[in-house]
C-alpha cells in the first residue's frame, strides 16, 4: 500500500523544535493564567473573555503537540497570531488575580536610581517640538520594529532565522506578561497623565493609540522596550542593514517611553535587561535544541 506524502512533511529541524518550544511556552502561559480569567469572569459576570482564553489555550496545545506537517505554518506564526490577544486580555487577568498595584514601590526605585522622576521632569525641562515628535515617532514604530524584521525573514524563506527571532520574542513577552499579572504597575500615564511634552501630530497619534489599546498595570518592565531590544539584536544578527535601523529606532523608543511619560525610567531600564536576558536565553536554548537534534540523528 502506497503512502501519500503530506503537503508539508514534518521534519525535525532546529527551526521546528524552536517553534514547537515557543508554542509550548504559550500553552503553559495560557494554562497558568486560566484561573485569573475564571476569577475575572466570576466578578464581572461575563464569560466571553474566558471562552476566548480557553479557545486560545486549546489551539496552542493542539499546535504544540501536533506532529502533522500541515500544522507547521500555523505553529510558525502562532506567536504573532496570539500576541495581540495576550496583551489585550491583561486588562482582565490583572484585576482577576487582584494583586495590589506597586507604583509606590517602583517610584521609590526611581528616586533611588535617578534622584527624581524623569517621566515627569524630562519633557518640561526640554520642551523642544522636534525632539518630542522624533521620540514619539520612535515610540510609535514599535509594532513595525517587532513585526517587520521576522516577517521579512519568513517571506524570504529564512525559516531558521525567523524561528530564532520568534523564540526570543516569545520568551521575553512571557516574562513581561507574567510579571504584569503578578506585579502590576500602572505607570505615570494612568496616575498623573502623560508628560507635559510639546503637542504635535505624532504625539497626538500616540496618545490616541494608547488610549484605545493599552492595558492598565503593564508598565514594569516595559514590554515595548524589551521586545524592541530583542528585535534589534536579532535583526543585527540576521539582517545587518535593517538591524542598524531597528537599533536606532529602539534607542529612540526607549527614550520616548520616559520622555512622553508613558513609563518610569526604571520600567525602560528593566525592559532593556529583560530583552537582553531573553535574547541570551534564546541563544542558549537554540544551541541546546540544535544539539539535541544532531545527537538523535547520530544515534539513529
Rosetta silent file (secondary structure, phi, psi, omega in degrees, C-alpha in Angstrom):
SEQUENCE: XXXXXXXXXXXXXXXXXXXXXXXXXXXXXXXXXXXXXXXXXXXXXXXXXXXXXXXXXXXXXXXXXXXXXXXXXXXXXXXXXXXXXXXXXXXXXXXXXXXXXXXXXXXXXXXXXXXXXXXXXXXXXXXXXXXXXXXXXXXXXXXXXXXXXXXXXXXXXXXXXXXXXXXXXXXXXXXXXXXXXXXXXXXXXXXXXXXXXXXXXXXXXXXXXXXXXXXXXXXXXXXXXXXXXXXXXXXXXXXXXXXXXXXXXXXXXXXXXXXXXXXXXXXXXXXXXXXXXXXXXXXXXXXXXXXXXXXXXXXX
SCORE:     score description
SCORE:     0.000 S_00000001
   1 L     0.000  126.517 -178.773    0.000    0.000    0.000 S_00000001
   2 L   -80.402  150.975  179.362    1.479    3.340   -1.041 S_00000001
   3 L  -106.086  127.373  178.379    1.645    6.254    1.362 S_00000001
   4 L   -80.424  122.152 -177.841    0.520    9.659    0.141 S_00000001
   5 L   -67.461  146.229  176.688    3.087   12.252    1.232 S_00000001
   6 L   -69.820  148.727  177.917    1.877   15.170    3.326 S_00000001
   7 L   -65.148  -26.808  176.009    1.882   18.561    1.592 S_00000001
   8 L  -126.459   79.044 -176.931    4.056   19.844    4.468 S_00000001
   9 L   -59.010  135.070 -178.786    6.117   16.846    5.588 S_00000001
  10 L   -75.892  119.501  177.559    7.199   17.185    9.233 S_00000001
  11 L  -120.932  130.415 -174.174   10.964   17.419    9.504 S_00000001
  12 L   -85.677   72.039  178.040   12.531   17.722   12.937 S_00000001
  13 L   -90.161  166.502  173.345   14.857   20.637   12.248 S_00000001
  14 H   -54.714  -36.804  178.152   16.115   23.140   14.852 S_00000001
  15 H   -63.797  -40.889  177.232   13.542   25.597   13.482 S_00000001
  16 H   -62.790  -43.450 -179.172   10.765   23.051   14.073 S_00000001
  17 H   -67.590  -35.707  179.549   11.953   22.416   17.612 S_00000001
  18 H   -68.155  -45.102  179.888   12.235   26.147   18.315 S_00000001
  19 H   -68.428  -33.129  176.410    8.737   26.973   17.070 S_00000001
  20 H   -68.188  -39.660  177.752    7.341   23.970   18.962 S_00000001
  21 H   -63.167  -41.624  177.901    9.091   25.154   22.135 S_00000001
  22 H   -62.326  -40.460  178.377    7.606   28.624   21.634 S_00000001
  23 H   -64.191  -38.189  177.223    4.142   27.072   21.226 S_00000001
  24 H   -64.124  -42.299  177.473    4.646   25.118   24.456 S_00000001
  25 H   -58.492  -44.860  179.032    5.606   28.338   26.267 S_00000001
  26 H   -62.597  -42.582 -179.878    2.413   29.974   25.009 S_00000001
  27 H   -64.853  -41.958  179.167    0.308   26.978   26.075 S_00000001
  28 H   -63.656  -43.428  178.607    1.879   26.915   29.555 S_00000001
  29 H   -61.159  -46.213 -179.769    1.285   30.649   29.970 S_00000001
  30 H   -64.297  -38.332  177.334   -2.352   30.340   28.878 S_00000001
  31 H   -64.434  -43.576 -177.879   -2.879   27.379   31.216 S_00000001
  32 H   -67.156  -28.787 -177.822   -1.335   29.246   34.149 S_00000001
  33 L   -96.863    8.254  177.756   -3.487   32.328   33.567 S_00000001
  34 H   -66.992  -39.854 -178.966   -6.776   30.447   33.215 S_00000001
  35 H   -63.502  -47.646  174.266   -7.530   30.765   36.932 S_00000001
  36 H   -56.600  -34.771  178.472   -7.217   34.591   36.990 S_00000001
  37 H   -69.104  -37.754  175.694   -9.503   34.664   33.966 S_00000001
  38 H   -61.856  -43.927  179.325  -12.039   32.471   35.792 S_00000001
  39 H   -62.136  -41.631  178.233  -11.910   34.867   38.758 S_00000001
  40 H   -62.954  -42.655 -179.240  -12.437   37.846   36.468 S_00000001
  41 H   -62.297  -38.993  178.351  -15.401   36.144   34.800 S_00000001
  42 H   -65.975  -42.159 -176.801  -16.995   35.469   38.190 S_00000001
  43 H   -73.692  -33.324 -177.835  -16.536   39.045   39.384 S_00000001
  44 H   -94.139   -7.893 -178.494  -17.679   40.644   36.144 S_00000001
  45 L    57.889   35.578  176.066  -20.452   38.112   35.446 S_00000001
  46 L  -128.594  150.041 -178.355  -19.212   37.745   31.866 S_00000001
  47 L  -122.511   -3.229 -176.361  -17.903   34.658   30.114 S_00000001
  48 H   -61.478  -47.907 -178.754  -16.824   35.952   26.709 S_00000001
  49 H   -63.352  -40.200  178.733  -13.215   36.656   27.663 S_00000001
  50 H   -63.552  -41.028  179.843  -12.906   33.289   29.414 S_00000001
  51 H   -62.170  -43.152  178.878  -14.279   31.474   26.363 S_00000001
  52 H   -66.651  -39.032  179.064  -11.742   33.138   24.063 S_00000001
  53 H   -60.752  -47.297 -179.873   -8.958   32.406   26.551 S_00000001
  54 H   -64.251  -38.984  178.170   -9.860   28.705   26.682 S_00000001
  55 H   -63.099  -41.128  177.927  -10.106   28.567   22.888 S_00000001
  56 H   -64.750  -39.632  177.929   -6.627   30.115   22.607 S_00000001
  57 H   -62.034  -46.774  179.889   -5.283   27.595   25.132 S_00000001
  58 H   -63.487  -40.495  178.658   -6.735   24.646   23.210 S_00000001
  59 H   -63.365  -43.062  179.345   -5.376   25.991   19.929 S_00000001
  60 H   -63.357  -40.176  178.960   -1.896   26.431   21.436 S_00000001
  61 H   -63.985  -44.973  179.800   -1.979   22.891   22.838 S_00000001
  62 H   -60.839  -45.974 -177.750   -3.037   21.388   19.504 S_00000001
  63 H   -66.783  -38.902 -178.247   -0.357   23.313   17.627 S_00000001
  64 H   -69.884  -36.719 -173.042    2.338   22.498   20.195 S_00000001
  65 H   -92.131  -21.653 -175.521    1.580   18.767   20.356 S_00000001
  66 L   -71.563  141.719  175.299    0.703   18.024   16.743 S_00000001
  67 L  -107.874    6.091 -178.123    3.312   16.422   14.503 S_00000001
  68 L   -71.830  137.250 -177.314    1.288   16.861   11.337 S_00000001
  69 H   -63.402  -29.731 -178.551    3.095   18.710    8.621 S_00000001
  70 H   -66.279  -21.439 -177.517    0.081   20.862    7.783 S_00000001
  71 H   -77.960  -18.214 -172.045    0.284   22.444   11.241 S_00000001
  72 H   -53.852  -49.499 -179.725    3.796   23.774   10.670 S_00000001
  73 H   -61.384  -35.813  177.977    2.841   27.166    9.123 S_00000001
  74 H   -65.960  -42.898  179.312    0.304   27.755   11.911 S_00000001
  75 H   -64.956  -39.335  177.931    2.902   26.892   14.549 S_00000001
  76 H   -57.880  -41.233 -173.099    5.427   29.172   12.892 S_00000001
  77 H   -95.682   -0.438 -174.156    3.017   32.116   13.050 S_00000001
  78 H   -55.857  -45.897  179.331    1.362   31.293   16.382 S_00000001
  79 H   -59.348  -37.250  179.183    3.213   33.919   18.490 S_00000001
  80 H   -71.933  -34.201 -179.379    2.239   36.641   16.018 S_00000001
  81 H   -72.647  -39.244 -177.144   -1.364   35.423   15.853 S_00000001
  82 H   -88.102  -21.945 -173.137   -1.843   35.175   19.633 S_00000001
  83 H   -51.314  -52.709 -178.846    0.317   38.123   20.683 S_00000001
  84 H   -58.433  -42.021  179.274   -2.290   40.908   20.359 S_00000001
  85 H   -64.878  -41.694 -178.847   -4.908   38.916   22.277 S_00000001
  86 H   -61.338  -33.965  176.908   -2.460   38.021   25.052 S_00000001
  87 H   -73.668  -45.701 -177.776   -1.750   41.703   25.591 S_00000001
  88 H   -60.715  -40.291 -174.864   -5.393   42.788   25.459 S_00000001
  89 L   -72.435   -7.515  174.007   -6.517   40.139   27.943 S_00000001
  90 H   -61.731  -27.637  177.909   -4.126   41.528   30.567 S_00000001
  91 H   -66.944  -15.026  175.669   -6.821   44.117   31.272 S_00000001
  92 H  -105.003  -37.084 -178.772   -8.898   41.193   32.574 S_00000001
  93 H   -65.818  -41.297 -175.852   -6.190   38.958   34.056 S_00000001
  94 H   -64.014  -51.393  175.892   -4.696   41.677   36.268 S_00000001
  95 H   -69.126  -24.853  177.871   -7.932   42.629   38.057 S_00000001
  96 H   -62.147  -47.377  178.542   -8.919   38.959   38.042 S_00000001
  97 H   -74.818  -35.095  170.760   -5.959   37.987   40.219 S_00000001
  98 L    77.186   24.022  175.908   -6.293   41.252   42.114 S_00000001
  99 L   -69.013  145.446  178.742   -2.742   41.854   43.303 S_00000001
 100 L   -64.248  144.732 -179.994   -2.138   45.414   44.591 S_00000001
 101 L   -78.955  139.646 -164.887   -0.506   47.743   42.098 S_00000001
 102 L  -107.087   32.579 -178.397    3.080   48.509   43.009 S_00000001
 103 H   -61.286  -37.940 -178.665    3.642   52.046   41.681 S_00000001
 104 H   -61.423  -41.522  179.041    4.742   53.353   45.084 S_00000001
 105 H   -66.652  -45.384 -179.550    7.485   50.730   45.292 S_00000001
 106 H   -64.437  -37.321  177.004    8.653   51.315   41.714 S_00000001
 107 H   -64.649  -32.746  175.851    8.676   55.082   42.314 S_00000001
 108 H   -66.782  -37.043  174.056   10.948   54.515   45.306 S_00000001
 109 H   -64.499  -40.900 -178.822   13.325   52.651   42.989 S_00000001
 110 H   -58.581  -48.914 -179.109   13.007   55.501   40.505 S_00000001
 111 H   -68.455  -35.897  178.879   14.026   58.137   43.030 S_00000001
 112 H   -67.259  -34.959 -176.447   16.808   55.954   44.414 S_00000001
 113 H   -86.589  -41.857 -173.844   18.297   55.320   40.968 S_00000001
 114 H  -107.523   -5.153 -178.723   17.683   58.633   39.196 S_00000001
 115 L    69.768   20.389 -178.823   17.331   61.027   42.117 S_00000001
 116 L   170.545 -159.691 -178.245   13.898   62.044   40.861 S_00000001
 117 L  -126.901   87.684 -176.317   11.167   61.129   38.393 S_00000001
 118 H   -61.060  -23.967  178.773   12.357   61.732   34.821 S_00000001
 119 H   -66.187  -19.584  178.415    8.974   60.687   33.400 S_00000001
 120 H  -104.353  -23.122 -171.597    7.558   63.891   34.940 S_00000001
 121 H  -107.888  -21.145 -173.370   10.531   66.251   34.685 S_00000001
 122 H   -68.605  -50.841 -177.647   12.354   65.481   31.431 S_00000001
 123 H   -61.291  -45.410  176.779    9.807   66.794   28.922 S_00000001
 124 H   -62.990  -29.968  179.248    9.187   70.108   30.761 S_00000001
 125 H   -74.976  -24.366 -179.682   12.956   70.592   31.044 S_00000001
 126 L  -133.044   68.070 -174.514   13.410   70.068   27.277 S_00000001
 127 L   -81.928   60.484 -175.236   10.146   71.224   25.638 S_00000001
 128 L  -100.343  117.291 -176.385   11.518   71.043   22.106 S_00000001
 129 H   -55.615  -40.649 -178.685    8.889   70.157   19.474 S_00000001
 130 H   -65.093  -43.408  177.609   11.377   68.448   17.168 S_00000001
 131 H   -62.837  -44.896 -179.161   12.722   66.270   19.971 S_00000001
 132 H   -60.111  -48.486 -178.353    9.211   65.445   21.151 S_00000001
 133 H   -66.011  -37.486  179.806    7.958   64.443   17.717 S_00000001
 134 H   -65.391  -44.366 -179.072   11.097   62.387   16.976 S_00000001
 135 H   -70.573  -36.947  176.318   10.869   60.428   20.228 S_00000001
 136 H   -68.340  -34.154  176.448    7.129   59.892   19.871 S_00000001
 137 H   -65.252  -42.128  177.043    7.687   58.701   16.297 S_00000001
 138 H   -62.440  -40.187  177.377   10.258   56.186   17.531 S_00000001
 139 H   -62.879  -41.859 -178.824    7.767   55.042   20.163 S_00000001
 140 H   -68.670  -18.056 -178.936    5.046   54.664   17.526 S_00000001
 141 L   -78.923    2.384 -173.558    7.376   52.496   15.399 S_00000001
 142 H   -51.586  -53.128 -176.019    7.149   49.700   17.974 S_00000001
 143 H   -63.545  -37.398  177.647    4.857   47.391   16.010 S_00000001
 144 H   -65.251  -41.120 -179.187    6.875   47.879   12.841 S_00000001
 145 H   -62.791  -41.488 -173.768   10.116   47.105   14.704 S_00000001
 146 H   -81.431  -35.658 -173.048    8.800   43.890   16.213 S_00000001
 147 H   -91.316  -41.729 -170.484    6.769   42.553   13.286 S_00000001
 148 H   -64.213  -50.833 -176.447    8.533   43.613   10.096 S_00000001
 149 H   -57.985  -48.460  179.257   12.019   42.027   10.500 S_00000001
 150 H   -66.256  -35.159  178.796   10.800   38.487   11.322 S_00000001
 151 H   -66.808  -36.187  175.067    8.104   38.605    8.658 S_00000001
 152 H   -61.692  -43.276  177.179   10.677   39.648    6.068 S_00000001
 153 H   -59.892  -43.959 -176.372   12.783   36.651    7.104 S_00000001
 154 H   -66.344  -44.360 -179.552    9.789   34.327    6.836 S_00000001
 155 H   -63.317  -34.407 -179.688    8.696   35.589    3.432 S_00000001
 156 L   -82.462    3.283  176.713   12.244   35.183    2.147 S_00000001
 157 L    80.950   12.689  179.657   12.329   31.565    3.304 S_00000001
 158 L   -90.627   70.134 -169.062   14.875   32.130    6.094 S_00000001
 159 H   -69.645  -34.981  179.856   12.897   29.982    8.480 S_00000001
 160 H   -66.108  -42.880  177.413   15.683   29.213   10.961 S_00000001
 161 H   -63.621  -40.811  177.641   16.436   32.910   11.462 S_00000001
 162 H   -61.594  -46.144 -178.100   12.714   33.576   11.783 S_00000001
 163 H   -63.867  -38.890  177.801   12.295   30.767   14.338 S_00000001
 164 H   -63.715  -39.171  178.163   15.230   32.035   16.404 S_00000001
 165 H   -66.600  -44.828  179.912   13.678   35.500   16.477 S_00000001
 166 H   -63.607  -36.979  178.629   10.239   34.162   17.453 S_00000001
 167 H   -61.697  -46.567 -179.775   11.762   32.063   20.220 S_00000001
 168 H   -64.664  -43.883  179.706   13.447   35.105   21.754 S_00000001
 169 H   -64.166  -39.872  179.777   10.336   37.280   21.444 S_00000001
 170 H   -63.140  -42.910  178.511    8.129   34.582   22.975 S_00000001
 171 H   -62.007  -44.078 -177.168   10.412   34.237   25.985 S_00000001
 172 H   -66.687  -46.489  178.633   10.523   37.996   26.527 S_00000001
 173 H   -63.782  -37.386  178.036    6.791   38.505   26.219 S_00000001
 174 H   -60.152  -43.223  178.269    6.203   35.530   28.529 S_00000001
 175 H   -65.071  -47.040 -177.820    8.374   37.102   31.232 S_00000001
 176 H   -62.548  -48.997 -174.786    6.790   40.549   30.815 S_00000001
 177 H   -67.653  -37.490  176.729    3.172   39.359   30.774 S_00000001
 178 H   -63.973  -40.472  178.036    3.664   37.046   33.757 S_00000001
 179 H   -62.432  -40.237  179.918    5.219   39.922   35.690 S_00000001
 180 H   -60.968  -40.776 -178.401    2.250   42.152   34.903 S_00000001
 181 H   -68.414  -39.499 -175.986   -0.214   39.633   36.314 S_00000001
 182 H   -88.056  -26.674 -173.146    1.795   39.047   39.496 S_00000001
 183 L  -140.647   68.556 -176.032    3.285   42.545   39.965 S_00000001
 184 L   -70.493  138.249  176.003    1.058   45.122   38.240 S_00000001
 185 E  -133.658  125.001 -175.403    2.361   48.661   37.868 S_00000001
 186 L   -71.950  -41.927 -175.205    0.166   51.334   36.299 S_00000001
 187 L    90.203  163.052 -173.391    2.870   53.756   35.233 S_00000001
 188 H   -63.908  -30.509 -176.147    2.755   57.565   35.203 S_00000001
 189 H   -63.135  -36.078 -179.652    0.254   57.913   32.353 S_00000001
 190 H   -79.819  -30.480 -174.872   -2.509   56.304   34.388 S_00000001
 191 H   -86.633  -42.433 -176.598   -1.665   58.041   37.658 S_00000001
 192 L  -127.191   -1.659 -177.437   -0.899   61.625   36.587 S_00000001
 193 L    93.041  168.506  178.478   -1.386   61.608   32.813 S_00000001
 194 L   -63.668  162.519 -177.932    1.230   61.817   30.037 S_00000001
 195 L   -65.554  159.702  179.738    4.173   64.143   30.441 S_00000001
 196 L   -80.329   63.141  179.109    3.905   67.844   29.622 S_00000001
 197 L   -89.576  157.527  178.559    5.608   67.399   26.246 S_00000001
 198 L   -59.609  141.786  178.080    5.025   69.740   23.282 S_00000001
 199 L   -76.395  151.446  177.939    1.944   68.890   21.246 S_00000001
 200 L  -172.828  167.702 -177.560    2.257   67.690   17.664 S_00000001
 201 H   -62.804  -37.686 -179.879    0.561   65.326   15.227 S_00000001
 202 H   -68.715  -44.134  178.156    2.795   62.354   16.086 S_00000001
 203 H   -60.885  -42.688  179.875    2.315   62.848   19.827 S_00000001
 204 H   -61.441  -40.500  178.367   -1.453   63.165   19.305 S_00000001
 205 H   -63.580  -43.564 -179.278   -1.472   59.908   17.334 S_00000001
 206 H   -63.732  -43.931  179.465    0.494   58.091   20.040 S_00000001
 207 H   -62.424  -39.842  177.868   -1.818   59.330   22.794 S_00000001
 208 H   -65.155  -41.100  179.782   -4.846   58.221   20.799 S_00000001
 209 H   -62.765  -43.885 -179.513   -3.266   54.810   20.196 S_00000001
 210 H   -67.659  -39.746 -179.835   -2.524   54.321   23.885 S_00000001
 211 H   -62.877  -34.765 -175.820   -5.974   55.467   24.927 S_00000001
 212 H   -83.162  -31.501 -168.133   -7.570   52.944   22.581 S_00000001
 213 H  -127.550   -1.599 -175.378   -5.377   49.906   23.132 S_00000001
 214 L   -83.338  157.161  178.639   -3.272   49.925   26.297 S_00000001
 215 L  -113.848  128.477 -177.247   -3.885   47.685   29.325 S_00000001
 216 L   -69.912  139.085  179.458   -3.566   49.125   32.814 S_00000001
 217 L    97.157   10.919 -173.456   -0.951   47.532   35.061 S_00000001
 218 E  -115.189   37.909 -175.323    1.553   46.737   32.295 S_00000001
 219 L   -88.348  -37.825 -171.895    4.270   49.321   32.962 S_00000001
 220 L  -118.857  124.273  -11.372    7.052   47.298   34.630 S_00000001
 221 L   -76.672  163.824  179.446    9.075   46.111   32.819 S_00000001
 222 L   -70.314  111.750  177.700    8.361   47.900   29.562 S_00000001
 223 H   -69.578  -26.999  175.228    7.472   45.164   27.070 S_00000001
 224 H   -59.226  -48.395 -178.458    7.842   47.756   24.296 S_00000001
 225 H   -68.841  -45.037 -177.599   11.491   48.225   25.204 S_00000001
 226 H   -59.648  -48.084 -178.822   12.149   44.530   25.918 S_00000001
 227 H   -67.825  -37.469  179.050   10.684   43.342   22.617 S_00000001
 228 H   -66.169  -37.066  176.622   12.376   46.119   20.647 S_00000001
 229 H   -61.979  -45.282  177.112   15.752   45.181   22.161 S_00000001
 230 H   -61.341  -45.733  179.658   15.227   41.570   21.065 S_00000001
 231 H   -59.154  -39.471  179.289   14.094   42.694   17.626 S_00000001
 232 H   -64.698  -49.162 -176.955   17.230   44.840   17.314 S_00000001
 233 H   -64.209  -40.987  178.607   19.644   42.120   18.371 S_00000001
 234 H   -68.162  -40.944  179.553   18.035   39.509   16.115 S_00000001
 235 H   -66.716  -38.468  177.249   17.883   41.900   13.167 S_00000001
 236 H   -63.376  -30.423 -179.783   21.526   42.881   13.655 S_00000001
 237 H   -79.155  -40.138 -171.046   22.408   39.190   13.569 S_00000001
 238 H  -106.114  -22.673 -176.658   20.282   38.137   10.601 S_00000001
 239 L  -141.526   76.817 -165.651   19.615   41.380    8.641 S_00000001
 240 H   -54.593  -49.205 -177.165   22.512   43.702    9.333 S_00000001
 241 H   -64.389  -46.135  176.887   21.379   46.777    7.388 S_00000001
 242 H   -64.064  -35.690 -179.716   17.816   46.565    8.635 S_00000001
 243 H   -61.581  -36.012  178.186   19.158   45.809   12.108 S_00000001
 244 H   -62.885  -44.208  178.755   21.003   49.138   12.254 S_00000001
 245 H   -63.183  -45.087 -179.644   17.755   50.990   11.531 S_00000001
 246 H   -62.381  -40.655 -179.568   15.866   48.905   14.090 S_00000001
 247 H   -64.395  -42.422  179.296   18.557   49.502   16.717 S_00000001
 248 H   -62.890  -44.423  179.026   18.480   53.282   16.215 S_00000001
 249 H   -66.367  -32.488  178.642   14.695   53.327   16.490 S_00000001
 250 H   -65.253  -40.984  176.230   14.868   51.124   19.587 S_00000001
 251 H   -60.316  -45.928  178.211   17.070   53.662   21.351 S_00000001
 252 H   -62.798  -38.826  178.463   14.568   56.372   20.446 S_00000001
 253 H   -62.737  -45.936 -179.205   11.674   54.183   21.601 S_00000001
 254 H   -61.365  -42.342  178.145   13.295   53.532   24.992 S_00000001
 255 H   -68.558  -38.431 -177.652   13.911   57.245   25.491 S_00000001
 256 H   -66.117  -31.228  178.512   10.444   58.117   24.204 S_00000001
 257 H   -61.238  -33.327 -178.845    8.693   55.905   26.753 S_00000001
 258 H   -87.653  -45.189 -179.272   10.136   58.100   29.504 S_00000001
 259 H   -58.940  -41.417 -179.092   10.065   61.475   27.738 S_00000001
 260 L   -77.044   -7.315 -179.245    6.381   61.008   26.866 S_00000001
 261 L    76.856   24.992 -179.894    5.526   59.992   30.433 S_00000001
 262 L   -89.570  -26.808  179.978    4.336   56.520   29.445 S_00000001
 263 L  -139.926  155.027  167.256    6.807   54.657   31.661 S_00000001
 264 L   -71.576  158.086  176.361    9.064   55.307   34.605 S_00000001
 265 H   -59.458  -35.416  178.537   12.773   55.290   33.831 S_00000001
 266 H   -63.550  -35.823  177.876   13.051   52.074   35.847 S_00000001
 267 H   -60.254  -46.062 -178.863   10.473   50.453   33.538 S_00000001
 268 H   -65.777  -42.737  179.339   12.590   51.205   30.478 S_00000001
 269 H   -62.844  -43.714  177.511   15.794   50.048   32.166 S_00000001
 270 H   -63.432  -35.448  176.899   14.129   46.808   33.280 S_00000001
 271 H   -62.229  -40.969  176.996   12.866   46.354   29.721 S_00000001
 272 H   -61.173  -45.443 -178.589   16.426   46.562   28.407 S_00000001
 273 H   -65.525  -41.451  178.248   17.591   43.961   30.936 S_00000001
 274 H   -65.420  -41.249  178.421   14.688   41.608   30.185 S_00000001
 275 H   -60.929  -47.033  178.314   15.304   41.990   26.450 S_00000001
 276 H   -62.544  -43.360 -178.965   18.994   41.184   26.773 S_00000001
 277 H   -64.914  -42.638  178.995   18.294   38.243   29.095 S_00000001
 278 H   -63.477  -39.767  179.076   15.610   36.850   26.792 S_00000001
 279 H   -64.706  -43.643  179.183   17.881   37.112   23.780 S_00000001
 280 H   -66.234  -41.754  178.476   20.721   35.327   25.594 S_00000001
 281 H   -61.840  -39.592  178.852   18.361   32.630   26.905 S_00000001
 282 H   -65.718  -37.518  177.511   17.047   32.071   23.386 S_00000001
 283 H   -62.819  -43.620  178.772   20.601   31.695   22.059 S_00000001
 284 H   -64.016  -45.060  179.262   21.331   29.042   24.712 S_00000001
 285 H   -61.218  -41.110 -179.911   18.047   27.271   24.002 S_00000001
 286 H   -60.517  -43.071  178.452   18.732   27.295   20.283 S_00000001
 287 H   -63.021  -41.677  179.918   22.103   25.627   20.823 S_00000001
 288 H   -66.028  -42.214  179.882   20.507   23.019   23.089 S_00000001
 289 H   -65.621  -39.380  177.626   17.699   22.322   20.646 S_00000001
 290 H   -67.767  -39.505  178.900   20.149   22.014   17.775 S_00000001
 291 H   -64.975  -40.395  178.889   22.452   19.756   19.777 S_00000001
 292 H   -59.998  -41.293 -179.879   19.550   17.511   20.727 S_00000001
 293 H   -66.284  -42.216 -178.284   18.660   17.090   17.089 S_00000001
 294 H   -68.993  -34.745  178.839   22.194   16.276   15.985 S_00000001
 295 H   -66.220  -44.130 -179.454   22.634   13.767   18.797 S_00000001
 296 H   -66.017  -36.038  178.323   19.411   11.963   17.939 S_00000001
 297 H   -64.893  -39.460  179.173   20.344   11.932   14.255 S_00000001
 298 H   -66.843  -42.079 -178.447   23.741   10.437   15.105 S_00000001
 299 H   -64.902  -33.739  179.763   22.200    7.841   17.359 S_00000001
 300 L   -69.094    0.000    0.000   19.769    6.817   14.652 S_00000001
